[in-house]
Amino acid sequence: MRDIALISIYSSDKCTKMRNLVHLFQLLSERSSKESISHKEMPTYEQHEEFVNKKPYKEWYLIQSLEEPNYPVVGCIYLTKDNEIGISIYDIFKRQHYATSAISTLMDVHKAPYYLANINPENYKSKEMFKRLGFKFKTVTMENKKIKQEIYKFTADGASLVSSSNSQAELQSDPNS
Ligand SMILES: CC(C)(COP(=O)(O)OP(=O)(O)OC[C@H]1O[C@@H](n2cnc3c(N)ncnc32)[C@H](O)[C@@H]1OP(=O)(O)O)[C@@H](O)C(=O)NCCC(=O)NCCS
C-alpha cells in the first residue's frame, strides 16, 4: 500500500480550486476513449469547470503521494451518490499501486453496503484492478446493440478488501494550501 492522502475538491479554497481544476482537466485529457465511459470528446476547459462546479459526485478527491518529494498529485478519485467509484492516475504514476491504495482508502472513509465500478469493456487494466480489490462482475449496459459498460460490484460480505490498515493513508487537508 502507498502512503497517500485524499484532498477534497469540494472543500478547497479559491486558490487551490484553480489548481484542482487544472489537475482534473489534465487527468481527463490523459484518458483514452477505451478508458472512458462518460465522454467521447474532450470538453473545453469552460465546460469542464462548469461540470466540476455543479458538484456532480458525493465526493471528489485529488490523490496526493506522501512518499514522493514535494507530495505530488498522482491522480483523482470520486464517489457518486450511487456509490460508484471512478479513478484516474497520471501516466507517470501508473502501475505503482496508487489506484489500489486510493480505492481502499475511499472505501474506508466512506463506508457503504456496496460499491460499483462502471467500466468500458475494453478497459482490461481497470477490470483487473477492480477484480483484485474484490469487485465481482454483475451485468452490462447496452447501447446500439453493443456493450457500453460492464458493471462490477463490491459487497462487504462477498469479498475481501485489500486492507489499508498498515498504510498511513489518510484523509487530510492539502498541506500546500
Ligand atoms: C486503471 C488505473 C486507474 C489503474 O491505476 P494504477 O495506479 O496504475 O493501478 P495499480 O497500480 O493500483 O494496479 C493494480 C492492479 O491492476 C492491474 N493493472 C493495472 N494497470 C495494469 C496494466 N497496465 N496492465 C495490466 N494490469 C494492470 C494489475 O493487476 C495491478 O497489480 P500489479 O501491478 O501488482 O500487477 C489507471 O490505469 C488509469 O488511471 N487509467 C485511466 C482511467 C481509468 O481507466 N479509470 C478506471 C475506470 S473508472
The ligand as an ORCA input file, in Angstrom:
! r2SCAN-3c Opt
* xyz 0 1
  C      -6.916      1.867    -14.275
  C      -5.984      2.776    -13.464
  C      -6.820      3.645    -12.524
  C      -5.038      1.871    -12.641
  O      -4.222      2.715    -11.831
  P      -2.832      2.200    -11.254
  O      -2.427      3.088    -10.112
  O      -1.871      2.065    -12.375
  O      -3.253      0.766    -10.723
  P      -2.472     -0.107     -9.639
  O      -1.010      0.158     -9.721
  O      -3.132      0.069     -8.315
  O      -2.753     -1.580    -10.240
  C      -3.412     -2.571     -9.512
  C      -3.523     -3.820    -10.375
  O      -4.341     -3.567    -11.523
  C      -3.818     -4.300    -12.648
  N      -3.277     -3.352    -13.647
  C      -3.141     -2.017    -13.524
  N      -2.608     -1.494    -14.651
  C      -2.410     -2.530    -15.479
  C      -1.878     -2.639    -16.798
  N      -1.432     -1.557    -17.478
  N      -1.832     -3.875    -17.366
  C      -2.265     -4.957    -16.706
  N      -2.773     -4.923    -15.451
  C      -2.850     -3.726    -14.848
  C      -2.676     -5.145    -12.117
  O      -3.232     -6.353    -11.667
  C      -2.193     -4.295    -10.945
  O      -1.488     -5.014     -9.956
  P       0.086     -5.355    -10.158
  O       0.756     -4.096    -10.633
  O       0.545     -5.782     -8.791
  O       0.154     -6.443    -11.193
  C      -5.083      3.643    -14.384
  O      -4.524      2.843    -15.388
  C      -5.837      4.799    -15.029
  O      -5.870      5.909    -14.490
  N      -6.447      4.552    -16.192
  C      -7.219      5.617    -16.882
  C      -8.544      5.869    -16.215
  C      -9.338      4.607    -15.992
  O      -9.345      3.691    -16.802
  N     -10.051      4.545    -14.851
  C     -10.835      3.374    -14.476
  C     -12.238      3.486    -14.903
  S     -13.187      4.295    -13.640
*
